[in-house]
Amino acid sequence: MGHSLFAEIKGSNIQRIPEYRAKSIFRQIVEAVIHLKRNKIAHRDIKAENILVNGPTVKLIDFGFSVFC
């Protein structure tokens, strides 16, 4: 199913995520936030633990604190 971005960062034996991977992750997070804004939703709890990494795909999860704006 995947794992959190936090688990990927902490479980990595390398010192940092390669730039191409970080760019892909960041782009997908920004796209998710733009989608939420267009649908008038505020997530209010974006953190590494709430970003699901499943191969090349990144998803924003845990909408427990989210509200409609």
Secondary structure by P-SEA (a helix, b strand, c coil): ccccaaaaaaacccccccaaaaaaaaaaaaaaaaaaaaacccccccccccccccccbbbbccccccccc
